Each structure stands twice: as C-alpha cells, then as structure tokens.
Amino acid sequence: MRLSGKEKFSYGLGAVGKDMVYMLSASYVLYYYQDILGVNAVIMGIILMAARIFDAFNDPIMGVIVAKTRTKWGKFRPWLLIGTILNAIILYLMFAVPVGLDGKGLVAYAAIAYILWGVTYTMMDIPFWSMIPAFTEGGQEREGLSTLARSCAGVGSAVVTIITMICVTMLGKIGHEGAAAKEIERYGFKWFALIIAVLFIVFIVICCMNIKEKSNIDVDSPSVGQMMKALLHNDQAVAVVATIVLINCSLYITSNLLIYFFKYDLGGESWQGSYTLFNAFGGGIQILSMMVFYPLLRKFISTRKVFYTSLIMAICGYAVLLMMMCFGVSSVYLLMVPGFFVFVAFGMLTVLTTVFLANTVDYGEYKNQRRDESVIFSMQTFVVKLASGVAAMIASVCLSVCNISDDTSNAVAAVTGESNLLGLRMTMTIIPIIGLFIAIIIFAKKYILTDEKLAEIAGILEERRNDTGR
C-alpha cells in the first residue's frame, strides 16, 4: 500500500521541525557561548568535540534500544516522541544560561547542556530516519520519501538560517531597549529557542499521529557487538558514512564561520542585514535545489552522476568565493554568485546522502541476511553530529589563531592584520575543498550500488521473503 498524501505531509512536517532545532544548535551554539557570553573559543571547541566522542558510544546503544522496542505503537514512534520533548527542553535551557553565571560554572553549564542535547537529539533522530525503510516499499517510493523528507528538512534549516538574527534582535529588544548589543542578543536567543522548541514538539506530535511503520520484516534484536559487526560487514554503509562525514564537515565549517566573516571581515553597521540577506538567498536556493533541481536532474541522469555534479559545483563555488574574498569583494550580491553553486550543491547532497544510506539497508539484508535500519541510521545521526563537532573545533581554533574578538559592543573588524583575515577566509573555503575532494575519491572507489545493482538486490530480497513466507 502506497503512502498517502497525509502521511507524506506529516513526515515532512516532522523533518521541518527536527532540522529547525538542529540548525539552531549547529550554527549558533558556538557563536552564543563564544561571542555573546565570552567563553574561550578553544574551550568551546573542545566541549563540542568531546560531546561528539561521547555520542560514539551513545548512538549505537540507542540504535539497539530502538531495535528491541516492541509496543502497540511500533518501535519508532515512542522514542521519537519522548526524544523530541526532552530535546526541546534541553534546547531552551542551552540558550537560556542564567544571568550571572560565568567562569568555570559557565563552562560546566555549556558542557552539560550540549552533551544532554546530543543525547536527546539521538533519541529522536534515529527512529525518525529509521522509519524510511520500515514504512516504504523501496525503489522509487523510498527515494521519493527521502527526497521529500530531506527537502522539508532543508526548509527547516533554511528558515532558521534566514530568520535567526532578525528574530533574536527583535525579541531581545522587548523590555530591553537601550541595552548593549550583547545583552539584546542574549535575551533574544533565549526566547527564540523557546519558540523553536515549541514548534518542534507540535510538528513531531502531528508526525507521530499520522504515520506508522508498514514493514513486515521482523528481525531479532542484536547486541551492541552484533550491531557494530553488522555495520562493519556492510561495506557500502561504511563508504556512505565516511562520505557524509566529509561533506557535512565541509558544510559546517563554512556555516560556523559565516557569521564571523560578515561581522568582523566585511564589518560595518549593516553587517546583520547583509548576513541575513545572504542566508535568505542561500536558504531559498537550497530549497529549490532539493525540490526542483534534484528531481529535474534525476530524470536525466543517475543518482551517482548527480552526486559527482554536486561535488564539482561546490568545489568550484568555494574556489571562486576565495578569490573574491582575496580581491576584497565586499558586495553581498557578488558573493551570491559563487554562493549559488555551493548552496545548490549542498542542497542536492543532503538528499543524496540519505538516499544512499537508505539503499545500504537493503544491501545489508542482501549480504548479511538481517535488516538493520536502526544501526545504519544511528550511524547517520552520529556522523552528522561528529562532523558538526569536528567543524566547530576547526572553527574555534581558527577564531583563536586569527584573534577574532568576543566583543560584540560594535560590529567592527576585531582582527590584527590582513594575515588574520586571510586565515579566516582560507579556513572557510580551502579546508572544505579538501574535504570534498577526499569524499569524491572514497565514494568513487567504494560505492557500488548503482540503479541496476539496487534493482537486482530488490529482486533477490523479494524472492527470499516469498520463500520464507514473510
């Protein structure tokens, strides 16, 4: 039975809420604690990276828990709802640091809040993506839902990217007119996080009410060791996971440093307007990329060719962006030209990596005779967060080395020379280029799941299920 429009809409709405929360954390937690509250950049980088190492143990365990869950509501929805509520609460607390907390207390608060945020995000993210193979019939339906979900997730990310600084400024001024810019931003982030948290809960509740898993496949619940063994024996999953790490790390390095580039490199009193305009453009292009450009290209070429096209576009966009930065181009409209290629590329790559990962679930069943949705998608959750942690660490080291100030009293350049500006620009562009080149090499050598191979595997799995009466 094919998915109804109501089910697709509900699942897509859940993706919107989920990525609104993720983007707020991934793009602004470093800025909030380092630039607004004054926590040392390197310390924040260590906190973000340590939280991701902790997730290396937490994520697979959560995958096992989901796999073992048996309730009348299925094994995914209970954890999806519980994780969402807890994550929404932690998100608010993470951006609502008590006034007066500073020094070691502030560092401890940041560390505890961010680790708890990661744990609760895992709790809902694994079951959310694991549901794709469990309530689709494979092939075009699965790819279509993956595209829709990633497109909707892109909408959520884009919305937060576009409106965050506008809303933070507006909300922060309520009751605090005339306060310092730092205080306005502090209060603004607190109330903006609360609004996003509430929307997150509402969207996921709608999702849980209208969807349910349809897969008739019922596997035994494995141990952590068995799950990790199953993953390591799935060479295609390993290849996709490595590719996702590199792609997302490249993206998050840029997104973490972009606000600093506009604030301290381009500078000027209107930096917030330029930053918002650039993000609005980028968010819109990413949405078009996922909803229009990707489906259009997919009609003419395979997913693999779309993937390579996207990576080359991103690399070229970064190269042109670096040249424009070095030549002193300050017009936000001119910067949108290379930005267009980068945003289009990452929009399509967001969809493609989920499609590729979902395909490895079928491959794993074909090769290992077991269907491990939860462990495969737990690795997606882990590697995306790992990428954000690595990117945040790289960004924090860049901020420290380049002497980017945490003084937000005015939007002027706070660097000590052209060499520091160059360091910021190169970190935003050259490191992502290197990461994307490595991603191309790994994917080209290791990933073998062409459309023809997937059709062959689907036929074999169907025969197996018919033979066993499943």
Number of C-alpha atoms within 10 A of each C-alpha: 7 10 15 10 9 12 18 18 18 21 25 26 23 28 28 26 25 29 24 24 23 20 21 21 21 20 23 21 21 24 22 19 22 22 20 19 22 17 21 16 26 20 16 23 22 18 23 28 22 18 22 26 15 15 23 16 12 17 28 26 20 23 26 22 20 26 24 16 14 12 10 6 13 14 19 25 24 18 23 26 20 14 22 27 21 19 26 25 17 23 26 22 19 24 25 17 19 10 9 8 12 15 10 10 11 17 18 13 16 21 20 14 18 23 19 17 25 25 20 23 26 27 27 26 23 29 26 24 24 25 22 26 25 20 19 21 16 19 13 10 16 20 21 17 20 25 23 20 26 28 27 25 27 29 26 26 25 25 19 24 24 20 15 20 21 15 17 20 19 15 20 24 19 11 10 13 10 9 12 14 18 19 18 22 23 23 23 25 27 20 18 23 25 18 13 20 24 15 19 24 23 16 20 26 19 16 25 20 12 14 19 17 17 17 13 10 10 10 12 10 15 17 15 17 12 12 21 18 11 23 21 12 14 20 18 23 27 19 21 22 22 17 23 23 22 22 25 25 27 27 23 25 26 23 22 23 25 20 20 21 20 24 23 21 26 23 19 15 12 12 21 18 14 19 22 19 17 21 25 18 18 23 24 19 24 28 24 19 24 29 21 14 18 24 15 12 15 13 9 10 10 12 20 19 13 20 21 17 15 22 24 18 20 26 23 14 23 24 16 17 23 21 13 16 17 14 9 11 15 14 11 17 13 12 17 19 13 20 23 18 24 25 27 25 28 25 26 30 26 22 25 24 21 22 20 22 23 23 23 27 25 22 24 22 17 17 15 14 14 17 23 27 26 30 28 28 28 27 24 26 23 26 24 20 27 25 23 27 25 24 27 31 24 22 25 27 19 22 24 13 14 20 16 23 18 19 16 18 11 15 19 18 19 20 16 11 11 11 11 19 22 16 14 23 22 18 21 27 22 16 16 25 22 13 19 23 15 16 21 17 11 16 18 13 9 14 18 14 16 14 13 9 12 18 13 11 19 18 11 13 16 11 12 14 12 10 9 7 7 10
